[in-house]
């Protein structure tokens, strides 16, 4: 498991597909400005009131560093690249 340092989140990218989260419509491949991923782990300094493991986040496309752990691909993203959570 990857454990990010200060102010960073480890995210598992969601596949591009059209979906609706609450009242927000999220287009699939036509989205150019953001991506969607779920929190796998987080830096120790990130409070649970902000993000929890399992939360689905919207973040700026092209953010972070792609890493591989075993057969899984993840993205390490700084907090300032997060646009919001999907509920």
Beta strands, then each sheet from edge to edge (+ up, - down):
strand 1: 8-13
strand 2: 19-21
strand 3: 24-26
strand 4: 34-42
strand 5: 56-60
strand 6: 65-69
strand 7: 72-78
strand 8: 82-86
sheet 1: 6+ 7- 1+ 4- 5+ 8-
sheet 2: 2+ 3-
end
